[in-house]
């Protein structure tokens, strides 16, 4: 699955080993093919912030070629580093990382003239490890940071950081050491030693710089308004005898065809049905029911967690039962009913504020609904039949097992193709 393209330089498409899924290099571009069903595909091309114009062009060309080879079925997504969609992030349960210039180098070559790098692990469910300035001003007491010195990798875990952020930060560092560095790097976990490790603080001005570190930050205080909004456009067809909804790659006026009907999903702004002038009488008569059917087949799941007295929220794409986090409150939007699932380990404030959280959600999410929407508070282990129907393959014994079967090296079970595009320098 490789091909070399001659331009002013050479470009090569190479498969990425499965154990490296989730590791992205800022100087490269990637193509990822995700298969839902036999005729449902999503093609994502990810662009590193330092990828060249030629590399970006190759990624776009190869994505189009892949789309054509699959009969035009795939939906194309353009992903830009640090601005990835929730759908793309959902493929990587252990989060994603980016910051190294290029992945095309040998391990020993990587250590030559190594420059220390600092990464900020941000996010509860969709964790991103983003490279930041190697400066004490980049640190804060509420998030996990990774200091990469090449042969030594330090995971700094301050006391106000979240449990899942800690787990994923440690997992990410260990994956770098074992897969990318082939076991030639040592990982140091600074948990109890978060405030007295001399090697770590030597890169930030010494132990005296501890007083300069900012307190825990919460960028999601107005959490409903800060939720990532992705406007989507869908073509509706009933030529096969049943309704079929196809997502279009771009939201543009030129995509609207007078002989078709379209659904515009504006997320918090609502769902709109556009009927072309040449649509059939049947299509016009069923426009509203199409929109309702679309909403029924698209339940939304959000994770709500408390951090430093404020609530933060993250939408979860491609969710299943294992997406329910027993340490937090989850909101499942089934249109006619809002389910508030309260995990056994949720804080007292999260439990007591479950109803007000759901009411705030209804105020901010302006989807078309019935006049009276019911809100149901459900506690972990006491799920109702209606709630379970929103999940495929519900397992009543799952929460009793207390262990999620998600190993550190399982990143992307359903991704079919995942290839990196990088430049081969001419010798």
N, C-alpha and C positions, 0 to 999 in steps of 0.2 A: 504493500500500500504506500509506495513512495514514488516520487517523480521529480526530476530535476528540470528547472526552467532556466534558460539562459536569457539574461538581460545584460545589464552592465556588470552583474555579478551572478552567482549561482544561487538558486533556492531549492530547498529539498523539503519534501513532506515525509515525516517519519512518525510511526506509531509511538505513542507514549505508553510505557509499561504501566500496568494496572496499579502497581504499588506506588506510582507517582501521581495518580489522579488527585487533583486538587492543588498541585504545585504549578504555578504559572510564572513565567519569566517576563519581565517588563520589556525586554528587547525582542520578544517573539510574538507571533500570532498563532491562534489555535482554532481548530475546527472540531466541533463536537456534535455527533449525531445521536439523538435520543429516540428510541422506538417505544411508543405506547402500545399500539396494536399493529396489526398487519398493514394497515393503510394510514396510520397516524404517526407522522415523524416530525421531529423538531430538530432543525439544524442551527446551531449557534456558532458564530465565529467571534472569538474573543480577541481583542486587540490590546496589547500591552502599550503603556503610555510612551515607551521609547521605541516602539516598532516603526520601521521605516515606511515611507509611502509605498515603496515597491512591495513590501511584505503585506501591507494592508490590502493592496490591489490583488496580490496572489490569493489571499484568504477569501476575498470576495469572489474572484473568478472560480476558485475551487469549490466554493459553496454553491455557486450556480451550476457548475458541472455535476456536483453530487445531487442536487435537486433534479436536474434533467435525467440523470441515470435512474432515479427512483420514480420516474413518471410524473414529476411535478407535485407529488403528494406533500413533501415536507413544508413546514412553515419555517421561514428564515428569521433568525434573530441576530441582531448586532449587539454584542456585549463590549462595553468599554471598561477598562480596568478601574476599579473602585466605584463603578456605577452599575454593577451587574443587576439583572432582574432577579426577583425572588424565585422565579421558575428555574433559572440557571443555578442559583445557589442551592436549591433544594436537591440537586443531584449529588451534592457533596456533604454528607452528614457531619464530617469532621471539619468543615469550613474550607476556605481557599486561602492561598497565600500568593503574594506577588511582590517582587522587589529586586530580584537578581537580574542582572543585565541580560544574560543569555544562558540557556541550558546546554549549549553546544561547547562543552569543554570537558576534559578529563578531571577526575577528582583532585589529583595532585596539582594539576595546573591551576585549579580553583584556589588552592591555598597560597599560591605565589602572589606576593604583594597584596595580600588580603586587606581590605578596608573594613573596619568594624561597622556593623549595621544594626539599627534599632527598629523593631517592628511592634506595632500597636495592635493587640488582639481585641477587636471591638465587635460587640453583638452578642446577643443571648442565644438565639437559635441559628441565625445565619451569620456565622463568625467569619470575619475578614481579618487577615493579618496584613496590615498596611505598613510599608516602610515610612518612617518619620525621621525628622532631623535627630541626629545623635546629640541631644542637648537635654539638660535637666528640665527645661521648660516643656518638653514633650511628655514627660511623665505625669501621672496623676495617681492618687491612692485608690481609685475605684476600678481600674482596668489592669489586665495582665499585659506585660511587655516581654519581648524576647530580644536579648542582646546576642547577636551572632558574631563571634570572634573567629569563625572558621573552624578550627579544631576544637573549640569550646563554645558551647551554646548555653546561655544563662536564661532561665525562665523566672522573671521577677513577679512574685505574687503578693501584692500588698493586702492588708487585712480587710479592706472594704470591697475587694473584687468578688464577683459572683462565683458560685460553685461550678456552674457549667463552663464559664469562661476559663476557670482554672484547669478543669479537666481537658478542655479542647486546646488550651495553650500548651500544656504539657504533652498532649498527644501529638500536636503539630511539631513541636521541637524534636520529639523522639522519632517521628517519621522522617524529618530532614536528616537526622543523624544516621538512621538505619538504611534508608533507601537512596536518597540523593548523595549522601556522603559515604555510602557503602560501609557504615560502621566505623568510620575514621574520625568521627567527632564525638565528644563527650558532652552529655547534657547535665547541667547543674540546676537543680530545683531550689529556688530561694523562697521558701515558705516561712519557716521560723527565722531564717536568716535574712529576711527581707530588708531589715534596717541596719545590718552590720557587716555585710559582705564587702570587704575592702577591694577585691578585684572588680566587682560590678561597679561600685561607686567611684572607682578611679577614673572611669570614663565620663563621669559627670561632675568632676571637681572635688572628689573625696567625700568622706562621710558627713562633713559639715554641710554638704548640699542638701541633705535630707530635709532641712527646714524650708527649702525653697520649692519643694514639690507641692503641686496644687492638690487640693482636696478632691474627693471623688466628684466626677462630673456626671450630669444627667442631661444628655442632649435631647431627650424625648419628653420634656415636661408637659408640653401640649401634645400628648402622645397620639391622639386620634388624627390631628392635623398633620403630624409628621410622618404618618404611614406612607410608604412608597406607593404612588399611584401610577398605574400603567393603563393608559387608554388603549383599547383594542377594538378592531373592526372585523366583523364576521359577515360572510355571504351566506344567505339562507336559500336552500334549494329543496324542492319536493319532487324532483324529476324521477327519483327511484321509487316513489310511492310513500315514502316516509320523510320526515324532516331531517335534513342534514345541514349541519353548521360547519363552515370552513373558515378558519382564521386566516386573515390576509396579512402579508408580511409588513405592510405599511399602512398608516392611517392618513390617507390623502384623499382629497376630493376627486381626483382622477380615477380612483378605484371604484367609485359609485357608477353603476351601469343601470340605465333606465329600464332594462328588462328584468332586473333582479331586485330582491329585497335584502336589506342589510341591518345588522344589529351593531350599534355603537355602545360599547361598554365603557362608560366614563368613570367607573369605580364609584367614589363618593358622590360624583355628580349625577348618577343615575344611569339608566339603560334606555337607549333610544332606538326606535324601529323606523327605518327609512324605506319607503315603498316607491319603487320606480314607476313612472307613468305607464310603462308597457307591461306591468305585472298583471297576472290574470286576476279575475274576480275572486277566485279561491284564495289566492295569495293575499289579496287585500283584506278579505274577510277574516283570515286567520293570523293577521299580523300581531295582534295583542297576545294571542295564545302562544305564538312562537316566542315572544319575549318572556312570557311566564315560564314556558318550558325551558328556555335557556337558563333562567335564574334557578329553576329547580335542580338542574343538573350541575349547578356550580355553587355548592356550599362553600363557605369561607371559614377558615380556622385561624384564630389569632392567639398568640401567647402573651399573657399579661403578667408582668412581674414587678415587684416593688424594689426600688433601689434608692436608698438614701431618702426615704420618705415620699418619693414620687413614683408614679406608675409609668412603665414603659411597655410598648407593644411591638410585636413583630408578626407579620403575616407569614403563614407557613403554606407553601405550595406543595402539591403532590403528597398531601398528608395521609397518614394512616393511624391506626390505633397507637402505635408506638410513638407518634408525635405528641401524645398527651403527656405532659411533664408533671409528675406528681409533686414537684416543689412549687408549682405556680397555679394560677387560674387561667383557664382557656375559655375563649368565646367561640362558639360554633354558630354561624349565621345560616340558618336554613330558611330564610325569607319570612315564612309565616310564624316561625318560632325562633327565638334567640335562646340558645342553650349556654348556660354558664357552668362550666365544669370546674369544680374546686378540688385540686389535688390534696392528698393527705398531708403533704409537707408545706402547704401554703402558709404564709404568715398570718397572724391574727388580723392585721389590717386588710390583707387581701381577702380573707374570708368574710369579714364584716362588711367590706365594701363591694361585694360581688354584685348586689342588685344595682347600686348606683353606677358601677362600672358598665353594666349592660345598658342602663338608661342613657349614659353619656354616649355610648356607642350608637344607639338609635338616633340620637340628636345629630350626630356628625355624619352618619352614613345615610345619604339621602336617596336610597334605592326605592323604587316604587313598591309599596307594600299594601296589605289590607289595612283597613282602618284600625283594627285592634290586633296588635302583635303580642303574642304571649311570651313571657320570659320565664324560663325554667332554670332553677338552681339545682344542679346535680353534683353529688359528692362522689369522689373516686370509690369505685366498687359498688355503687348503687345506681348504675346507668339504666335508663329506661329503654324499652324496645325502640321507640321513635329515635332516640339518640343513637343507638347502635346501628340503625339502618343507614346512617350517614357515613358509615365506615365499611369498607370491604373486608370480609373475613374477620369479623369480630371474634376475639378469643376471650371468654370469661375468665380463663385461668391466667391470663397474661400478667395482670398486676400482682397476682399472688406469687409469681416466680421471683420477683424482686431483682431479676437480672435481665438486662436487654442483650440479646444476642447480636451485638454490633461490635465486632473486633476492630482494633486500631487500623488494620490494613484493608478493611472493606469500605471502599469509598463510593462506588458508582456502579451498582449492580446491573442497571438496565441500559447503560450507555454502550452503544454498539461500536462507534468509531470515535477516537479521540486523538487527534494528530497535531503535531506542532510544526509550524513553518518557521524556519530560521535561515539566515544567510550563511552560505559557505564561502569564507574568504578565499580568494584566489591566491595561491602561493607562487 
